[in-house]
Amino acid sequence: MSKDEARRRISITCIRYLMLCMARSTPENEPPNTESWEPAHFEKYAEDLHQRQFLDYALNHLKQLKKDCTLRLQQLKKDCSHCVDNEQLVSQLSKQLTKSPASLLFESWIDSYLGWGVAAKEQRPSGQDFRNKMLHAATRMHYSRVVEALLTAGADKDSCLLQKTPLLISAEAGDVATARLLLRRGARTDAKDDKGQTALLLAAKKGHDTMVSLVFDGVAHKKAEDHEGRTALHHAASNGHDSTVLLLVKTRHADKEAKDNSGRTALHHAASNGHDSTVLLLVQSLQADKEAMDNSGRTVIHHAASNGHDSTVLLLVQSLQAYNEAKGKDKSGRTALHDAASNGHDSTVLLIVQSLQANKEAKDKSGRTALHHAASNGHDSTVLLLVQSLQADKEAKDKSGRTALHHAASNGHDSTVLLLVQSLQADKEAKDKSGRTALHHAASNGHNSTVQRLVKTLGADIETTDIITFTSLHYATIRGHQRTVRLLATCGANARAKDIGGREALHWAALFGDKTAVQFLVNECGVNGEATDNLTHTALHFAALFGRESTVQLLVNTLHVNKRAKNKEGNTALDVAQKVLVSNYPQVVTVIKIDN
């Protein structure tokens, strides 16, 4: 048998094999309309194609044969007989094209083989989207043979679906065979996903060393960053991939001191996630700067302590001598102890105070101690540890004069409030520099359960005032916490209490246009709707002054307050609105003018 005859028979076999693939193209139970396919359908079809081991061979053999025939035609000025036969068979194959999956797979290849132009392609829907989705499915399933066949059939090697290209998928999965194939076909190594991560960054993130070497592409990739400014080294260190870190620094000369957008180095990321061996590798073997600070001035120890990695803290202090309490404050003045306490890491707090002899009363720039931070975030066990075991000062005050109890109440941490007052004997009536107690802060922020705990369980003084004689009820009203206003009134708060300017809660409710509070205070608490402050302003004056139309309507039409009441300057509410802000509040003026 001659060489030409052998090639002819092989090509015929290949075409018949493709016909067979088309005849059995749709997997069982799959929707015939591919436009309705879900990812699972594409994966099932990819698995079906994976069983057809000669698909790529058939496509490539015929493609190469076509090139040889074209070259022969140019040289000998005539067609060879088996080339003509092949074209007739392929033409027959094309006539079988329907809307089946196989037709969408092969249409581009057939058009190219037969030399058909755009007109032929316009006769049927394009299968490019289908081929691209198949390519992604095959890539996800690590079917490199199917990937190659799909690329030969016309799938786009750089197609992006769900923010990832096939190379990004294979790089993240560590599928070297598929990645190598894609790279050989010219896939872009600088493509990025929605987080700005390239194939190199994804490979480093997962610790795929072979893949890192495969996709690494010179200086540009050495400096590649994602949207957060993180390099491949940051990702490798963050996930504790020691061999990848070593590969990137030693072999690929990655900058070990490179900083991301937050100013963090690879060492910061390794320490933040408690990867001791990576920390040791970076500092001891690769000479990374153990004193490096991020944009907030936080050191490596800050990050380790913040996340409760005791062994990393010990490693940095004892083995790597990276701890200096005098210099160990970030830009806000916080130490590693502050960070550990702020996040409730009891063992780390104990380690830093007892083993490292840190000052438990150290204050940040706001004057807050570790206890303030623990209480502020409701970490009861840390509060107990600091006060009971480590003898921290439970009455220590920050620059605003607030104690740990103030911070706990301000953030609504009921159990911490109860712990500090009942178990640790903290002063429940302690006042900050503004004269506010824990109850003031709880009411001001609308923490009803904390208010109830302070008043009913702990007996806090509900009538205590700050330096401008505001009660808790004043603050709840000013901040618009209607349920807190009702709770305080129910607990016995004096609804007629006056502040330094003689204003009751009613005045403030009217000023801020809180109709619900106004109605509650007058109708249910018995407050005088015409009560005056030190300058004889009524609630109506304030509502009119600030243009609270609906509150003015409530006061005038429903509560029937005196519209003619005058302040010390002899002005009625109407005068106030007209003289001060008449142009801005025509509706208010209209309401007050009725039957005036």
Secondary structure by P-SEA (a helix, b strand, c coil): ccaaaaaaaaaaaaaaaaaaaaaaccccccccccccccaaaaaaaaaaaaaccaaaaaaaaaaaaaaaaaaaaaacccccaaaaaaaaaaaaaaaaccccaaaaacaaaaaaaaccccccccccccaaaaaaaaaaaaaaacaaaaaaaaaaaccccccccccccaaaaaaaacaaaaaaaaaaacccccccccccccaaaaaaaacaaaaaaaaccccccccccccccccaaaaaaaacaaaaaaaaaccccccccccccccccaaaaaaaacaaaaaaaacccccccccccccccccaaaaaaaacaaaaaaaacccccccccccccccccccaaaaaaaacaaaaaaaaaccccccccccccccccaaaaaaaacaaaaaaaacccccccccccccccccaaaaaaaacaaaaaaaacccccccccccccccccaaaaaaaacaaaaaaaacccccccccccccccccaaaaaaaacaaaaaaaaaaacccccccccccccaaaaaaaacaaaaaaaacccccccccccccccccaaaaaaaacaaaaaaaacccccccccccccccccaaaaaaaccccccaaaaaaaaccc
